[in-house]
Amino acid sequence: MKDTILFGDCRESLANITTKCNMCVTSPPYYGLRDYGGESSQIGQEDTPEKYIEEMVKVFRLVRDCLTDDGTLWLNIGDSYYNYRPGKSYPKQTVSKTNQDLPEYTPKRANKLDGYKEKDLIGIPWMLAFALRSDGWYLRQDIIWHKPNPMPESVKDRCTKAHEYLFLLSKNKKYYYDHESIKEKAVGERWGGNKPINMNNTKDTDNQFSGLTRPRKMVYDKRNKRSVWTITNRPYKGSHFAVFPPELVENCIKAGSQKGDIILDPFMGSGTTAMVAKQLGRYYIGCELHEDYGNLIKDRLPNTSLSELL
């Protein structure tokens, strides 16, 4: 089972994957943000943040079962604010490539939640990260995806939000991670090591400098990648509202896999993960709720076959 998209609810599709995948990179539907169509049980439309987290834990438990022992999960997740607006609906996602709206189902945007105040930042990313850790995942790192072109906001009582979280989690204590593949250019100069200082411009009798030491200037071409990734958000005209920037996925796949490995995405959407996987000489397995996105995914895949890239 390679280069395959399984259409339907990922909670059912993941259980049917028999091929072990080397890593997972994904961005699930955010809580209370958007109606992706039809089913009242679709992820993201739960009554409370806690129920949303509970469903996410179930999904990624299935993902963990699909991974090799050294597999990793790279999880992009955004946050939201609590605003009770009776009668307001989720924006409805449209598949513009097929000029077809998804089924008419527009639930109330919010119900009253105990423990949350108007304007509270809910804290979904860290709620999910801690829940996954409690469920057995190793929570290895939080990465900040900094967006130079964030969505405009009309708020005047806080800063405009210009980042999202990307969590690196692993199935086991030891896992595959290729830090060399994503090294970044060193900025400026680095100080390191010690150089002897002769305060009196004289030498000791044993021909050694005496006195203090000072840092030695050292210059590096590349350095270990930092945990703040500045990547421009690039909407895909094909249709899908929430599209992974290919550069974001590329870093994850390079660090978490090798050529010929299999990349899993349980929320494939418009197929960015599949596209980047093919470009980098990997296979992919994906799940997607709506079959309408199949044509979008095919349109985005490179013409070169995978066998030619290996």
KEKE-3310 file (N, C-alpha, C; in steps of 0.2 Angstrom, whole numbers, plus 5000, padded with zeros to 4 digits):
npx = (5004:5006:5008:4994:4978:4966:4949:4937:4932:4946:4947:4942:4949:4962:4964:4964:4976:4989:5002:5018:5022:5035:5035:5024:5016:5006:4991:4978:4960:4956:4950:4933:4933:4930:4918:4920:4912:4896:4896:4890:4898:4911:4928:4934:4922:4917:4908:4915:4931:4938:4932:4936:4950:4950:4946:4956:4967:4963:4964:4978:4983:4980:4987:5000:5001:5002:5015:5033:5045:5054:5048:5041:5030:5025:5017:5006:4997:4984:4978:4963:4951:4939:4923:4907:4894:4878:4869:4878:4887:4899:4911:4908:4917:4923:4925:4932:4939:4932:4920:4910:4900:4903:4893:4878:4879:4879:4883:4880:4892:4897:4894:4889:4903:4909:4920:4927:4930:4924:4933:4944:4960:4960:4970:4973:4984:4994:4986:4983:4996:5001:4991:4993:5006:5003:4997:5006:5015:5031:5035:5045:5049:5044:5040:5041:5031:5033:5024:5027:5017:5004:4986:4975:4969:4956:4958:4961:4965:4975:4990:4993:4991:5004:5009:5010:5010:5021:5023:5035:5034:5038:5038:5045:5059:5071:5073:5071:5080:5086:5097:5107:5101:5093:5100:5104:5109:5122:5121:5130:5144:5152:5156:5168:5177:5194:5206:5223:5228:5240:5244:5254:5262:5273:5282:5280:5292:5291:5288:5274:5259:5253:5240:5223:5210:5202:5188:5188:5186:5175:5169:5155:5148:5136:5123:5115:5097:5087:5073:5063:5054:5053:5042:5033:5015:5006:4992:4983:4976:4968:4958:4957:4955:4964:4980:4995:5011:5022:5036:5036:5032:5042:5054:5051:5049:5062:5070:5064:5064:5070:5075:5063:5056:5040:5027:5015:4999:4985:4976:4974:4969:4972:4983:4996:5006:5008:5012:5025:5031:5033:5041:5053:5057:5050:5037:5019:5005:4989:4974:4958:4943:4934:4930:4930:4942:4951:4954:4961:4972:4978:4981:4991:5002:5018:5024:5034:5038:5039:5048:5058:5064:5071)
npy = (4994:5009:5026:5030:5035:5035:5037:5044:5044:5047:5040:5028:5024:5023:5012:5002:5002:4993:4993:4998:5015:5027:5040:5053:5067:5081:5092:5094:5097:5112:5117:5121:5130:5128:5121:5107:5099:5090:5078:5077:5072:5076:5079:5093:5100:5097:5098:5104:5110:5100:5088:5088:5087:5074:5066:5069:5063:5049:5048:5050:5040:5029:5033:5031:5017:5014:5018:5014:5008:5018:5029:5046:5059:5074:5088:5100:5113:5124:5138:5145:5157:5159:5163:5167:5166:5165:5157:5159:5153:5140:5144:5138:5126:5126:5117:5123:5119:5109:5116:5115:5115:5109:5097:5104:5108:5117:5120:5127:5140:5141:5135:5138:5137:5129:5135:5144:5160:5174:5179:5172:5164:5148:5138:5127:5120:5116:5110:5098:5093:5090:5080:5070:5067:5061:5050:5042:5046:5053:5069:5079:5092:5109:5119:5134:5141:5154:5167:5178:5184:5185:5181:5195:5204:5212:5216:5226:5225:5216:5209:5206:5189:5179:5167:5149:5133:5119:5103:5091:5074:5058:5040:5031:5032:5032:5038:5041:5054:5066:5078:5084:5086:5097:5108:5125:5141:5149:5163:5178:5178:5167:5164:5155:5142:5144:5157:5159:5174:5185:5196:5204:5204:5196:5180:5165:5156:5143:5144:5146:5155:5167:5171:5178:5171:5172:5173:5164:5169:5161:5155:5148:5139:5133:5129:5120:5118:5131:5133:5141:5144:5153:5155:5159:5160:5152:5152:5140:5140:5131:5126:5121:5127:5128:5126:5118:5125:5121:5122:5120:5107:5101:5102:5095:5082:5079:5079:5069:5057:5045:5043:5034:5030:5029:5041:5047:5055:5058:5068:5073:5083:5095:5089:5092:5086:5074:5078:5085:5074:5065:5073:5073:5060:5050:5039:5040:5039:5043:5050:5056:5065:5069:5064:5072:5080:5072:5074:5087:5083:5074:5084:5091:5083:5079:5076:5067:5050:5041:5031:5036:5045:5040)
npz = (5000:4994:4989:4990:4993:5005:5006:5017:5034:5044:5056:5054:5042:5045:5053:5043:5037:5033:5030:5036:5041:5040:5045:5051:5045:5047:5047:5057:5056:5063:5080:5080:5069:5055:5044:5036:5029:5029:5039:5055:5065:5061:5063:5073:5075:5088:5103:5114:5118:5125:5121:5108:5109:5115:5104:5095:5101:5100:5086:5084:5091:5083:5072:5078:5079:5066:5063:5060:5072:5075:5071:5068:5073:5066:5069:5065:5072:5076:5086:5095:5099:5113:5109:5112:5102:5099:5086:5076:5062:5056:5044:5027:5019:5002:4987:4976:4964:4958:4957:4966:4980:4997:5007:5014:5029:5043:5058:5074:5079:5092:5108:5125:5136:5150:5161:5153:5148:5140:5126:5130:5126:5120:5120:5113:5106:5116:5125:5117:5114:5127:5130:5121:5125:5137:5133:5128:5118:5115:5118:5110:5104:5103:5089:5082:5069:5061:5053:5040:5033:5040:5043:5041:5056:5065:5078:5092:5105:5107:5101:5083:5078:5072:5071:5072:5080:5078:5082:5087:5089:5095:5093:5100:5113:5106:5089:5072:5065:5055:5056:5049:5036:5036:5040:5043:5036:5044:5053:5054:5065:5076:5093:5101:5110:5118:5119:5124:5134:5135:5147:5150:5140:5140:5142:5152:5161:5157:5145:5142:5139:5151:5163:5158:5148:5132:5121:5106:5090:5078:5063:5055:5041:5041:5052:5066:5064:5069:5081:5077:5063:5049:5037:5023:5021:5009:5000:4991:4975:4970:4979:4993:5009:5021:5018:5019:5019:5006:5010:5023:5026:5019:5026:5037:5032:5026:5038:5045:5038:5025:5008:4999:5009:5018:5019:5030:5031:5039:5037:5023:5014:5002:4997:4999:5007:5000:4988:4991:4996:4985:4977:4985:4984:4991:4996:4999:5010:5013:5021:5018:5021:5011:4995:4984:4985:4978:4965:4966:4973:4964:4953:4959:4961:4956:4938:4936:4939:4955:4955:4947:4954:4964)
capx = (5000:5010:5005:4987:4973:4960:4944:4932:4934:4952:4947:4941:4954:4969:4963:4964:4982:4993:5009:5021:5025:5041:5034:5018:5016:4999:4988:4971:4955:4957:4944:4928:4935:4927:4914:4923:4906:4892:4895:4890:4904:4918:4933:4934:4915:4915:4904:4919:4938:4940:4930:4940:4956:4949:4945:4963:4971:4961:4967:4985:4984:4980:4993:5006:5001:5004:5022:5039:5047:5058:5044:5040:5024:5026:5010:5004:4990:4983:4974:4957:4948:4932:4918:4900:4890:4873:4866:4883:4889:4905:4911:4907:4922:4921:4929:4932:4942:4926:4915:4905:4900:4902:4886:4875:4879:4882:4882:4882:4899:4899:4890:4893:4908:4911:4928:4930:4928:4924:4940:4950:4963:4959:4976:4972:4990:4997:4981:4984:5003:5001:4987:4997:5012:5000:4994:5012:5020:5037:5035:5052:5050:5039:5043:5036:5030:5032:5022:5028:5011:4998:4980:4974:4965:4954:4958:4965:4967:4981:4994:4990:4994:5008:5013:5007:5014:5023:5026:5038:5033:5041:5034:5049:5064:5075:5069:5075:5080:5092:5098:5111:5097:5089:5104:5102:5115:5124:5120:5135:5150:5150:5162:5169:5184:5197:5213:5227:5229:5246:5242:5260:5266:5279:5281:5282:5298:5289:5286:5267:5256:5250:5234:5216:5208:5197:5184:5191:5181:5175:5164:5152:5144:5129:5122:5109:5092:5083:5066:5058:5054:5050:5039:5027:5009:5004:4986:4982:4970:4964:4952:4957:4956:4970:4985:5002:5016:5027:5042:5036:5032:5049:5058:5048:5050:5069:5072:5061:5063:5075:5072:5060:5052:5033:5025:5008:4995:4978:4971:4978:4967:4973:4988:5003:5011:5009:5016:5032:5034:5035:5047:5058:5058:5046:5030:5014:4999:4985:4967:4954:4936:4930:4933:4931:4949:4955:4956:4965:4978:4981:4983:4997:5008:5023:5023:5039:5036:5043:5054:5063:5067:5075)
capy = (5000:5015:5031:5028:5040:5032:5042:5042:5046:5044:5035:5021:5022:5022:5005:4998:5003:4987:4995:5003:5021:5029:5046:5056:5075:5083:5097:5092:5103:5116:5117:5127:5135:5128:5115:5103:5096:5085:5074:5080:5070:5077:5082:5100:5102:5094:5103:5107:5108:5094:5082:5088:5084:5067:5063:5069:5057:5043:5048:5049:5033:5025:5034:5028:5010:5014:5020:5010:5009:5024:5034:5052:5063:5081:5090:5107:5114:5131:5140:5149:5161:5157:5169:5164:5169:5161:5157:5160:5146:5139:5146:5132:5125:5125:5114:5127:5116:5106:5121:5111:5116:5103:5097:5109:5107:5123:5120:5134:5141:5140:5134:5140:5132:5130:5136:5148:5167:5178:5182:5168:5160:5142:5134:5120:5116:5113:5105:5092:5091:5086:5074:5065:5064:5057:5044:5038:5049:5057:5076:5081:5099:5114:5123:5140:5143:5161:5169:5185:5187:5182:5184:5202:5204:5219:5217:5232:5224:5212:5208:5201:5183:5178:5161:5143:5128:5113:5099:5085:5069:5052:5034:5029:5036:5033:5038:5043:5062:5068:5085:5087:5087:5103:5113:5132:5145:5152:5171:5181:5175:5163:5164:5148:5140:5149:5158:5162:5181:5187:5202:5208:5203:5192:5173:5162:5152:5136:5146:5146:5162:5167:5176:5176:5168:5176:5169:5164:5170:5155:5156:5142:5140:5130:5127:5116:5122:5133:5131:5146:5143:5158:5152:5162:5156:5152:5149:5136:5143:5125:5126:5120:5134:5127:5123:5117:5128:5115:5122:5118:5100:5098:5102:5089:5075:5078:5077:5063:5051:5044:5042:5027:5029:5031:5047:5046:5061:5057:5074:5075:5089:5096:5085:5095:5081:5069:5082:5086:5067:5063:5077:5071:5053:5046:5037:5043:5036:5048:5049:5062:5064:5070:5061:5078:5082:5067:5078:5092:5080:5072:5089:5094:5078:5080:5072:5062:5045:5040:5027:5040:5050:5036)
capz = (5000:4993:4985:4991:4997:5008:5007:5022:5040:5045:5062:5051:5037:5048:5055:5038:5034:5035:5028:5041:5038:5043:5049:5049:5045:5046:5050:5057:5056:5070:5084:5080:5064:5049:5042:5030:5025:5029:5044:5061:5069:5059:5068:5074:5077:5094:5108:5119:5117:5128:5117:5102:5111:5115:5097:5092:5104:5097:5079:5084:5094:5077:5068:5081:5077:5059:5062:5062:5079:5075:5068:5072:5071:5065:5070:5065:5075:5078:5092:5094:5105:5114:5108:5112:5097:5097:5080:5071:5059:5054:5037:5024:5014:4995:4983:4970:4958:4955:4957:4970:4988:5001:5009:5018:5037:5047:5065:5078:5080:5098:5113:5131:5139:5157:5163:5148:5148:5133:5123:5132:5121:5123:5122:5110:5104:5121:5127:5113:5115:5134:5130:5117:5129:5142:5129:5127:5114:5117:5116:5109:5103:5100:5084:5080:5062:5060:5047:5039:5030:5044:5041:5045:5061:5066:5085:5095:5112:5108:5095:5078:5078:5067:5072:5074:5083:5075:5087:5085:5094:5093:5095:5106:5115:5100:5083:5066:5064:5051:5057:5043:5030:5037:5043:5040:5035:5050:5053:5057:5067:5082:5097:5104:5112:5122:5117:5130:5134:5139:5150:5151:5133:5141:5143:5158:5160:5154:5138:5141:5141:5158:5163:5157:5141:5129:5116:5099:5084:5074:5058:5052:5035:5043:5060:5067:5063:5075:5082:5074:5056:5046:5031:5021:5020:5002:4998:4985:4972:4968:4983:5000:5013:5025:5015:5021:5014:5005:5013:5030:5025:5016:5032:5042:5028:5026:5044:5048:5034:5020:5001:4998:5015:5017:5023:5032:5032:5040:5035:5017:5011:4995:4995:5000:5010:4995:4983:4993:4997:4979:4975:4988:4983:4996:4995:5004:5011:5015:5022:5017:5022:5005:4989:4979:4985:4975:4959:4968:4975:4957:4950:4962:4961:4950:4933:4937:4944:4960:4953:4943:4959:4969)
cpx = (5004:5006:4997:4984:4967:4954:4939:4935:4940:4952:4945:4946:4960:4969:4964:4971:4987:5001:5012:5024:5030:5040:5027:5019:5009:4997:4981:4967:4956:4950:4939:4929:4931:4923:4917:4918:4903:4891:4895:4895:4911:4922:4934:4927:4913:4912:4909:4927:4941:4938:4934:4947:4956:4949:4952:4967:4969:4964:4974:4987:4984:4986:5000:5007:5003:5012:5027:5041:5051:5055:5043:5033:5026:5019:5009:4997:4990:4978:4968:4955:4941:4928:4911:4896:4884:4870:4871:4885:4896:4905:4911:4913:4920:4926:4929:4934:4936:4920:4909:4906:4900:4895:4884:4874:4882:4880:4883:4889:4901:4893:4893:4897:4909:4918:4931:4927:4928:4931:4946:4953:4963:4965:4976:4979:4993:4992:4982:4991:5003:4997:4990:5003:5009:4998:5000:5017:5026:5036:5042:5053:5044:5042:5038:5037:5028:5030:5023:5022:5005:4992:4978:4969:4963:4955:4963:4967:4972:4985:4991:4994:4998:5012:5008:5012:5015:5026:5029:5038:5036:5037:5038:5055:5069:5071:5074:5075:5087:5093:5102:5107:5093:5093:5103:5109:5116:5123:5125:5141:5148:5157:5162:5176:5187:5204:5217:5228:5236:5245:5248:5265:5273:5277:5283:5289:5297:5287:5278:5265:5253:5244:5228:5216:5203:5194:5188:5185:5181:5169:5162:5148:5137:5129:5116:5103:5088:5076:5061:5059:5050:5048:5033:5021:5007:4998:4986:4976:4966:4958:4953:4959:4963:4975:4992:5006:5021:5033:5042:5036:5039:5054:5057:5050:5058:5072:5070:5061:5069:5071:5069:5056:5044:5030:5017:5005:4988:4973:4974:4975:4968:4980:4995:5008:5013:5013:5024:5035:5037:5041:5053:5060:5055:5040:5025:5008:4995:4977:4964:4947:4932:4934:4934:4938:4954:4958:4962:4972:4982:4984:4990:5003:5012:5022:5028:5037:5041:5049:5060:5067:5072:5082)
cpy = (5006:5020:5030:5034:5036:5037:5039:5045:5043:5039:5028:5019:5020:5015:5000:4998:4997:4988:5000:5009:5023:5036:5049:5064:5077:5089:5096:5098:5106:5116:5123:5132:5134:5121:5112:5099:5090:5081:5078:5078:5071:5081:5090:5103:5099:5100:5107:5106:5102:5088:5082:5085:5076:5063:5063:5064:5051:5042:5046:5043:5028:5026:5031:5020:5009:5015:5014:5012:5016:5030:5040:5055:5071:5084:5097:5108:5121:5132:5144:5152:5159:5164:5165:5168:5165:5162:5158:5153:5146:5141:5139:5131:5123:5122:5117:5124:5112:5110:5118:5112:5109:5103:5102:5107:5113:5123:5127:5134:5140:5139:5137:5135:5134:5131:5141:5155:5170:5181:5177:5164:5153:5138:5127:5117:5113:5108:5098:5089:5087:5080:5069:5062:5060:5050:5040:5041:5053:5064:5079:5088:5102:5118:5128:5141:5150:5163:5176:5188:5184:5185:5190:5201:5212:5221:5223:5231:5219:5212:5204:5195:5181:5172:5155:5138:5122:5108:5093:5080:5062:5046:5031:5034:5037:5033:5041:5051:5064:5076:5088:5089:5094:5109:5120:5136:5149:5160:5174:5177:5172:5163:5158:5147:5146:5150:5162:5170:5182:5195:5207:5208:5200:5184:5170:5158:5145:5138:5145:5153:5161:5172:5173:5173:5172:5171:5169:5164:5164:5156:5149:5143:5138:5129:5123:5120:5124:5132:5136:5146:5149:5156:5156:5158:5157:5149:5146:5138:5137:5124:5126:5126:5133:5123:5123:5121:5122:5116:5120:5110:5097:5098:5096:5082:5074:5076:5070:5056:5051:5043:5035:5026:5031:5036:5046:5053:5059:5062:5077:5081:5090:5093:5087:5090:5076:5072:5082:5079:5064:5067:5075:5064:5048:5044:5040:5038:5041:5046:5056:5060:5064:5068:5067:5081:5078:5071:5083:5089:5077:5078:5092:5089:5079:5075:5066:5057:5044:5036:5030:5044:5046:5034)
cpz = (5000:4989:4985:4995:4999:5009:5012:5029:5042:5051:5059:5046:5040:5051:5050:5034:5037:5034:5034:5038:5043:5047:5047:5050:5043:5050:5051:5057:5063:5073:5082:5074:5058:5048:5036:5027:5028:5036:5051:5066:5066:5064:5068:5076:5084:5099:5112:5116:5120:5124:5111:5104:5112:5109:5094:5095:5101:5090:5079:5087:5088:5073:5071:5079:5070:5058:5063:5069:5080:5072:5072:5069:5071:5064:5070:5068:5077:5084:5090:5100:5107:5114:5107:5107:5095:5090:5074:5068:5057:5046:5033:5019:5007:4992:4976:4963:4954:4955:4961:4977:4991:5004:5014:5025:5040:5054:5069:5079:5087:5103:5120:5134:5146:5158:5158:5148:5141:5132:5126:5126:5124:5124:5119:5109:5110:5125:5124:5114:5122:5134:5126:5121:5135:5139:5127:5122:5118:5114:5116:5108:5101:5095:5082:5073:5062:5053:5045:5036:5034:5041:5045:5050:5063:5074:5087:5102:5113:5101:5089:5078:5072:5067:5073:5077:5078:5080:5084:5091:5091:5096:5101:5107:5110:5094:5078:5065:5061:5052:5052:5037:5030:5040:5039:5040:5042:5048:5057:5059:5074:5086:5101:5106:5116:5119:5123:5129:5138:5141:5149:5145:5135:5142:5149:5156:5157:5147:5136:5143:5148:5158:5161:5150:5139:5123:5110:5094:5080:5069:5055:5046:5037:5050:5060:5067:5069:5075:5080:5067:5053:5039:5029:5019:5013:5001:4992:4981:4970:4973:4991:5004:5017:5022:5018:5017:5013:5008:5020:5030:5023:5022:5036:5038:5028:5032:5047:5044:5029:5013:5001:5004:5013:5022:5024:5033:5033:5038:5029:5014:5004:4992:4995:5002:5004:4990:4985:4994:4990:4976:4978:4988:4988:4993:5000:5004:5015:5017:5021:5017:5015:4999:4983:4979:4981:4968:4960:4969:4968:4954:4953:4962:4955:4945:4933:4942:4949:4959:4950:4948:4963:4966)
residu = (MET:LYS:ASP:THR:ILE:LEU:PHE:GLY:ASP:CYS:ARG:GLU:SER:LEU:ALA:ASN:ILE:THR:THR:LYS:CYS:ASN:MET:CYS:VAL:THR:SER:PRO:PRO:TYR:TYR:GLY:LEU:ARG:ASP:TYR:GLY:GLY:GLU:SER:SER:GLN:ILE:GLY:GLN:GLU:ASP:THR:PRO:GLU:LYS:TYR:ILE:GLU:GLU:MET:VAL:LYS:VAL:PHE:ARG:LEU:VAL:ARG:ASP:CYS:LEU:THR:ASP:ASP:GLY:THR:LEU:TRP:LEU:ASN:ILE:GLY:ASP:SER:TYR:TYR:ASN:TYR:ARG:PRO:GLY:LYS:SER:TYR:PRO:LYS:GLN:THR:VAL:SER:LYS:THR:ASN:GLN:ASP:LEU:PRO:GLU:TYR:THR:PRO:LYS:ARG:ALA:ASN:LYS:LEU:ASP:GLY:TYR:LYS:GLU:LYS:ASP:LEU:ILE:GLY:ILE:PRO:TRP:MET:LEU:ALA:PHE:ALA:LEU:ARG:SER:ASP:GLY:TRP:TYR:LEU:ARG:GLN:ASP:ILE:ILE:TRP:HIS:LYS:PRO:ASN:PRO:MET:PRO:GLU:SER:VAL:LYS:ASP:ARG:CYS:THR:LYS:ALA:HIS:GLU:TYR:LEU:PHE:LEU:LEU:SER:LYS:ASN:LYS:LYS:TYR:TYR:TYR:ASP:HIS:GLU:SER:ILE:LYS:GLU:LYS:ALA:VAL:GLY:GLU:ARG:TRP:GLY:GLY:ASN:LYS:PRO:ILE:ASN:MET:ASN:ASN:THR:LYS:ASP:THR:ASP:ASN:GLN:PHE:SER:GLY:LEU:THR:ARG:PRO:ARG:LYS:MET:VAL:TYR:ASP:LYS:ARG:ASN:LYS:ARG:SER:VAL:TRP:THR:ILE:THR:ASN:ARG:PRO:TYR:LYS:GLY:SER:HIS:PHE:ALA:VAL:PHE:PRO:PRO:GLU:LEU:VAL:GLU:ASN:CYS:ILE:LYS:ALA:GLY:SER:GLN:LYS:GLY:ASP:ILE:ILE:LEU:ASP:PRO:PHE:MET:GLY:SER:GLY:THR:THR:ALA:MET:VAL:ALA:LYS:GLN:LEU:GLY:ARG:TYR:TYR:ILE:GLY:CYS:GLU:LEU:HIS:GLU:ASP:TYR:GLY:ASN:LEU:ILE:LYS:ASP:ARG:LEU:PRO:ASN:THR:SER:LEU:SER:GLU:LEU:LEU)
# end
